[in-house]
Amino acid sequence: MADTSFLTWPFFDDHHRALGANLDGWAKQHLADIDHSDTDTACRTLVAALGRDGWLKHAAVDPTAAAKLDVRSLCLIRETLARHDGLADFSFAMQGLGTGAISLFGTDAQKAGWLPKIRNGTAISAFALTEPQSGSDVANSTMTATLDGDSYVLNGDKTWISNGGIADVYTVFARTGEAPGARGLSAFIVPADTAGLEVIERLDTIAPHPLATLRFSDCRVPTSALIGTSGAGFKIAMSVLDVFRATVAAAALGFARRALDEAVARVTTRHVQGAPLFELQMVQGHIADMAVDIDASALLIYRAAWAKDNGAPRVTREAAMAKLFSTDQAQKVIDRAVQLHGGDGVKSGETVEKLYREIRALRIYEGASDVQRVIIARQTVGQ
């Protein structure tokens, strides 16, 4: 049973505590038997269920109200879903990240056109930022969007795109050329059925998720597809990541909490030399280190989320700290859990084995760990 005492911390309001408890109950009922054999079908099923039962209303703003994204709710949901099922966390997260630019910067028409579908789970979204030659170096993006009358014409490739191949709509970042580097990018809404948009490769990873490389060949979208203003794409992308980067840390925290639960169950029921494995002091040391890493991660995550929800214009440093520490420490927590399981820890299909494969990508996507160190150092010196 995962520790929920952190919900009493002053970072949270009563509605957050209720959200955590209600979602945990829902997850126990609906996520225990998810079939992962067909990843695309599983993700579609999960998005539909999350939308049907109201959880996706937290992933995108209500276009009919003056609402904003609640980062603490996003983090709580990702932590809880990740603890139960990694693909459920992925399905929720991409609904938010994929339309984050629309939630934060979209026009009323853009919000009304897509966000209700995202919130009720009848459309799937994706965030198309990474390119073959520019992962964390967003300013080096080369995909172009050329203004032609009342349209923009997009050309170039995007890769490692989550939900690539199953998404109904992509938020795409391309160079419009107002200035060199970061200042010459813009963001666009591109429906998946737009002529000239092609999925050229599906990508397989150690923890299966729908991922793809996309090609845009003279892909024409109306000027009304531009999100925000021309040339503001880098700012939009960074603002979206500012919100959702802390939620990646929260997913890592959910994985780590599940690993600790599995480890505690193992060491208290497995006997060595006539006594529970837990009686060994070295084992007690591992459990203690895992518990400390988990609480320290939670403090960093919910500090960043609380600061954003309480009006901080940017939480770049706080979110980077949360993502760096929480993903790195979750890797260590899960590795200890595998070790405490002995041979069973590397047996295919075991919970800790699946967690071991799930956690690794979180130290790379939405800003690799070493990139987070650069961000933290520059923000610290800049302050």
ROMARPA-736983 format. One record per residue (C-alpha): residue in three letters; x, y, z. Coordinates in steps of 0.5 Angstrom, whole numbers, padded with zeros to 4 digits, always signed. Each point is the difference from the previous one (the first is absolute). Example, Ala and Ser with C-alpha at 12.3 -4.5 7.8 and 13.67 -1.06 7.14 Angstrom:
2
ala+0025-0009+0016 ser+0002+0007-0002 
***
This chain:
383
met+0000+0000+0000 ala+0003+0006-0002 asp+0002+0006+0005 thr-0005+0006-0001 ser+0002+0004+0006 phe+0003+0005-0004 leu-0007+0002-0002 thr-0001+0003+0007 trp+0006+0005-0002 pro-0002+0007-0001 phe+0002+0000-0007 phe-0007-0003-0001 asp-0008+0003+0000 asp-0005-0005+0002 his-0002-0001-0007 his+0007-0003-0001 arg-0001-0005+0005 ala-0007-0002-0002 leu+0003+0000-0007 gly+0006-0005+0002 ala-0005-0004+0004 asn-0005-0001-0006 leu+0005-0001-0005 asp+0003-0006+0004 gly-0007-0003+0001 trp-0001+0001-0008 ala+0007-0003-0002 lys-0001-0006+0005 gln-0007-0002-0004 his+0002+0002-0007 leu+0008-0001-0001 ala+0001-0007+0003 asp-0001-0004-0006 ile+0002+0005-0006 asp+0002-0004-0006 his+0007+0003-0002 ser+0001-0005-0006 asp-0002+0005-0005 thr+0002+0006+0002 asp-0004+0005-0005 thr-0006-0004+0002 ala+0001+0001+0008 cys+0002+0007-0001 arg-0007+0002-0004 thr-0003-0004+0006 leu+0003+0003+0005 val-0001+0007-0003 ala-0008-0002-0001 ala+0000-0002+0007 leu+0003+0006+0003 gly-0004+0005-0004 arg-0007-0004+0002 asp+0002+0000+0007 gly+0002+0007+0001 trp+0007+0000+0001 leu+0002+0003-0006 lys-0003+0007+0002 his+0006+0001+0004 ala+0005-0001-0006 ala-0003+0006-0005 val-0004+0007+0002 asp-0007+0000+0000 pro-0001+0005-0006 thr-0007+0002+0003 ala+0003+0003+0006 ala+0006+0004+0002 ala+0004-0006+0003 lys+0007-0001+0000 leu+0004-0007+0001 asp+0001-0002+0007 val+0007-0003+0000 arg-0001-0003+0007 ser-0006-0004-0003 leu+0004-0002-0006 cys+0006-0002+0004 leu-0005-0004+0005 ile-0003-0003-0006 arg+0006-0003-0003 glu+0003-0002+0006 thr-0006-0004+0002 leu-0001-0003-0007 ala+0007-0002-0001 arg+0000-0004+0007 his-0005-0004-0003 asp+0001+0000-0008 gly+0006+0003-0004 leu-0004+0000-0006 ala-0006+0004+0003 asp+0004+0005+0003 phe+0003+0001-0007 ser-0007+0000-0003 phe-0002+0006+0005 ala+0006+0004-0001 met+0000+0000-0007 gln-0007+0003+0000 gly+0003+0006+0004 leu+0007+0001-0004 gly-0003-0001-0007 thr-0005+0006+0001 gly+0004+0004+0006 ala+0001+0005-0005 ile-0007+0001-0002 ser-0002+0000+0007 leu+0005+0005+0002 phe+0000+0005-0007 gly-0005-0003-0004 thr-0006+0005-0003 asp-0007-0001+0002 ala-0001-0004-0006 gln+0006-0004+0000 lys-0002-0002+0007 ala-0007-0001-0001 gly+0002-0005-0006 trp+0004-0005+0003 leu+0000+0001+0008 pro-0007-0003+0001 lys+0002-0006-0004 ile+0007-0001+0004 arg-0004+0001+0006 asn-0005-0006-0001 gly+0005-0004-0003 thr-0003+0000-0007 ala+0006+0002-0004 ile+0008-0001+0002 ser+0005+0005+0000 ala+0007+0001-0001 phe+0006+0005+0001 ala+0005+0000-0006 leu+0006+0003+0002 thr+0006-0004-0001 glu+0004-0001-0007 pro+0005-0005-0002 gln+0006+0005+0001 ser-0003+0004+0006 gly-0003-0003+0006 ser+0001+0004+0006 asp+0003+0006-0004 val-0006+0002-0003 ala+0003+0007-0002 asn+0003-0005-0006 ser-0007-0002-0003 thr+0001+0000-0007 met-0008-0002-0002 thr-0003+0006-0004 ala-0006+0004+0000 thr-0001+0004-0006 leu-0005+0005-0001 asp-0004+0000-0006 gly-0006+0004-0001 asp-0005-0002+0005 ser+0004-0006+0002 tyr+0006-0003+0003 val+0004-0005-0004 leu+0004-0005+0005 asn+0006-0004-0002 gly+0004-0005+0004 asp+0001-0006+0005 lys-0002-0001+0007 thr+0002-0006+0004 trp-0001-0003+0007 ile-0007+0003-0001 ser-0004-0004+0006 asn-0007-0002-0003 gly+0003+0001-0007 gly-0005-0004-0004 ile-0006+0000+0004 ala-0001+0007+0002 asp-0005+0004-0003 val+0003+0007+0000 tyr+0007+0002+0001 thr+0003+0006+0003 val+0006+0001-0005 phe+0006+0005+0001 ala+0003+0003-0006 arg+0005+0005-0003 thr-0004+0006-0002 gly+0007+0004-0001 glu-0002+0007+0004 ala+0007-0001+0003 pro+0006-0005+0001 gly+0000-0005+0005 ala-0006+0000+0005 arg-0003+0006-0002 gly-0002-0003-0007 leu-0005-0005+0002 ser-0007-0001+0000 ala-0005-0005+0002 phe-0006-0003-0004 ile-0006-0004+0001 val+0000-0006-0005 pro-0005-0005+0000 ala+0002-0007-0002 asp-0004+0000-0006 thr+0003+0006-0004 ala+0003-0002-0006 gly+0008+0000-0001 leu+0000-0003+0008 glu+0003-0007+0000 val+0002-0005+0005 ile+0007-0003-0003 glu+0002-0004+0006 arg-0003-0003+0006 leu+0006+0000+0006 asp+0000-0006+0005 thr+0003+0001+0007 ile+0002-0004+0006 ala-0007+0002+0003 pro-0005+0000-0006 his-0003+0006-0002 pro-0003+0003-0006 leu+0006+0004-0003 ala+0001+0002-0007 thr+0004+0004-0005 leu-0004+0005-0004 arg+0001+0003-0007 phe-0003+0007-0002 ser+0000+0001-0008 asp-0003+0006-0002 cys-0005-0001+0006 arg-0005+0006-0001 val-0004+0003+0006 pro-0004+0006+0001 thr+0003+0007+0003 ser-0005-0002+0005 ala+0004-0006+0002 leu+0005+0005+0003 ile+0001+0000+0008 gly+0001+0006+0003 thr+0004+0005-0004 ser+0005-0002-0006 gly+0007-0001+0003 ala-0002-0001+0007 gly+0000-0008-0001 phe+0007-0001+0005 lys-0004+0004+0005 ile-0006-0004+0000 ala+0004-0006+0000 met+0004+0002+0006 ser-0007+0002+0003 val-0003-0007-0001 leu+0006-0003+0003 asp+0000+0004+0006 val-0007-0003+0002 phe+0001-0007-0002 arg+0008-0001+0001 ala-0002-0001+0008 thr-0005-0005-0002 val+0005-0004-0003 ala+0003+0000+0007 ala-0006-0002+0003 ala-0001-0006-0005 ala+0007-0002+0002 leu-0002+0000+0007 gly-0006-0004-0001 phe+0004-0005-0003 ala+0005+0000+0006 arg-0006+0000+0005 arg-0002-0007-0003 ala+0007-0002+0000 leu+0000+0001+0007 asp-0006-0003+0002 glu+0002-0007-0004 ala+0007+0000+0003 val-0004+0001+0007 ala-0004-0006-0001 arg+0006-0004-0003 val+0004+0001+0006 thr-0005-0001+0005 thr-0003-0007-0003 arg+0007-0003-0003 his+0004-0004+0006 val+0007-0001+0000 gln+0003-0004+0005 gly-0006-0001+0004 ala-0002+0008+0000 pro-0003+0005-0004 leu+0005+0003-0005 phe-0002+0007+0003 glu+0004-0002+0007 leu+0007+0001-0004 gln+0002+0006+0001 met+0003+0002-0007 val-0007-0002-0002 gln-0003+0005+0005 gly+0005+0005-0003 his-0002-0001-0007 ile-0008+0002+0003 ala+0002+0006+0003 asp+0004+0003-0006 met-0006-0002-0004 ala-0005+0004+0005 val+0005+0006+0000 asp+0001+0001-0007 ile-0008-0001-0001 asp-0002+0006+0005 ala+0006+0004-0002 ser-0003-0001-0007 ala-0007+0002+0002 leu+0002+0006+0003 leu+0004+0003-0006 ile-0006-0002-0004 tyr-0006+0003+0004 arg+0005+0006+0001 ala+0000+0002-0007 ala-0007-0002-0001 trp-0002+0004+0005 ala+0004+0006-0002 lys-0003+0000-0007 asp-0007-0001+0003 asn+0001+0006+0004 gly+0002+0005-0005 ala+0007-0001-0002 pro+0001+0002-0007 arg+0005-0005-0001 val+0003-0006+0004 thr+0005-0002-0005 arg+0006-0001+0006 glu-0005-0003+0005 ala-0003-0005-0006 ala+0007-0002-0002 met+0002-0001+0007 ala-0006-0005+0001 lys+0001-0003-0007 leu+0007-0001+0001 phe+0000-0003+0007 ser-0007-0004+0000 thr+0002-0004-0007 asp+0007-0001+0002 gln-0002-0003+0007 ala-0006-0004-0002 gln+0005-0003-0005 lys+0004-0002+0007 val-0006-0002+0004 ile-0002-0005-0006 asp+0007-0003-0001 arg+0000-0001+0008 ala-0007-0003-0001 val+0002-0005-0005 gln+0006-0002+0004 leu-0004-0001+0006 his-0004-0005-0004 gly+0006-0004-0002 gly-0001-0004-0007 asp-0007+0001+0000 gly+0001+0008-0001 val+0003-0002-0007 lys-0006-0005-0002 ser-0004+0003-0005 gly-0007+0002+0002 glu+0002+0002+0007 thr-0002+0006+0002 val+0007+0003+0002 glu+0002-0003-0006 lys-0005+0005-0004 leu+0002+0006+0004 tyr+0007-0001-0001 arg-0002+0001-0008 glu-0005+0005+0001 ile+0005+0005+0004 arg+0006+0000-0004 ala-0004+0005-0006 leu-0002+0005+0006 arg+0007+0002+0001 ile+0001+0002-0008 tyr-0007+0003-0002 glu-0002+0007+0001 gly+0007+0002+0001 ala+0005-0005+0002 ser+0004+0000+0007 asp+0006+0003-0002 val-0004+0005-0004 gln-0004+0002+0007 arg+0007+0001+0003 val+0002+0005-0005 ile-0007+0003+0001 ile+0001+0000+0008 ala+0007+0003+0000 arg-0002+0006-0005 gln-0006+0001+0004 thr+0004+0000+0006 val+0005+0005-0002 gly-0005+0004-0004 gln-0003+0001+0007 
***
